[in-house]
Amino acid sequence: MPVTVDAGGDLSELANVGPGGPIAASAGGVVFITKDDRVSLAPLGKKPGSFAATKEAKDQFTIARGPSVAGDHAYWISSGRLVRRKLTGGALEVLAQGARSGTRVTALPKSDKRPAAVAYVGAGITADARGAAYLWVEGSEPVVVSPEGSAASSVSLAATEDALFVAALEGRTGMTPVHVREVTLRDGKPKLEEDVVVWIGGPAQSLTEVTATSVEGELHALIPLERDITRFGLAGVRVGAVPKMGAPVVWRPYPNGLDPAPVAVSSGCGRSYVVYARPAEARPRSPQELHIAKLTASGLGPSSVLARASAFANVSAAESPHGVLVAYVADFRSWARVYSCEAVKR
C-alpha cells in the first residue's frame, strides 16, 4: 500500500477505489474503463474525499492507458479506434479509425464557443509509418495536425478563450522537437494555422508524454525529459498566447531519471495545478513521490507531496466539489484523494 502523507488537513484520507487499470479522475469520482469498453464510476461519497465502490472495476485490464474525461463523456483508444461513451452509459461511439493503440488522448468538452474536440496519435503519414498528431472536432472529419515529414509520439490538447492548441511531441533518441499548432474554428470546422517548433529537447523514451494546459490566456507545455547526460526533470515550456520558436523553458529538477514519468493538470479552487511523479531519492530504483504544485503564468510554484509508492501510473486530476481530485495507479491498485481548497486559502 502506498505511504500516505499527512499535509495538516489539506488532504482527504487515501481511498482504495479498485484494482490497478485504466482510470481517470472526474468531477463525480473515479472513472474506470472495462475490458469490453464499458464505463464504470466509483462516485464521490457523501463525506468529502470518500468514494462508493464500483462492482465492475475487476473487469478492467491491469495495464492500459486511462481515458480522458471531458464533460459527460470518457474518450479513449480501443482496438485502433478513437471511441467515447457517456459516463452514465449508453452506446459506444466510434469517432475515428486508424488511432494508435496504447497511446493517450486529450479531450475538451463542448462549450458555448466550440464543439467537443480530441487530440490523438493516429496512423503515420511518413514513409517509415511513424505516428502523426490528429484532431477530431465533433461534426467534422479528423484532420492531420502533423506537417508532412514530421511525426508525433504524444499529443495534448489545450484551449484559450479564442482558440485550440495541439501540442505534439516528436520523440527521438537524439533530440525531441515539440510542435504546437493553433486551431481556429470556422462554422465549427477546424482550420490549422502554421506549425511551430517551440522547443527542441533532449532524448525521449517510448513513454515520454507532453501535457499542455492554458493559464491566464497563455499556453504551457510540460515534458519530463533528460536535460543532459546527467540531469533529468520536468521541462516547463512557456509557449505564450502565440506559438513561437525559442519559447522560454524552466526546469523542475528530479533527483534521477524516470520512465514513465506521469504528469497531470487540472483546475480547482480557482487555480491551476500540476500533479507529477518523481523519484524520492537519487539512488537507482528509489521509491517515488507524487507532488502537486500550483501553476501560474510564470511557472510552477512550490510543491506538496500527496503520496509515496514504489511507482505511479495513470495519474490524473480533476476539479471536484471540495478541491482537486487526484487519482492514480500504484502498487497494483487504484487510489484517489482530494487536495482540499482549504490549502489554497492560506
ABEGO torsion letter per residue (X at the ends): XBBBBBAGGABBBBBBAEBBEBBBBBAAEBBBBBAAGBBBBBBBBABBGBBBBBAAAAABBABBBBBBBBEABBBBBBGGBBBBBBAAEEBBBBABBGBBBGBBBBBBBBBAABBBBBBBBBBBABAAGBBBBBBBBBGBBBBBABBBGBBBABBBBBBBAABBBBBBBBBBAABBBBBBBBBBBBGGBBBBBBBBBABBBBBBBAABBBBBBBBGGBBBBBBBBBABAABBBBBBBBAEABBBBGBBBBBBBBABBBOBBBBBBBBEGGBBBBBBBBBABABBGBBBBBBBBBBBAAEBBBBBBABBBABBBGBBBBBBAAEBBBBBBBGGBBBBBBBBAAAAAX
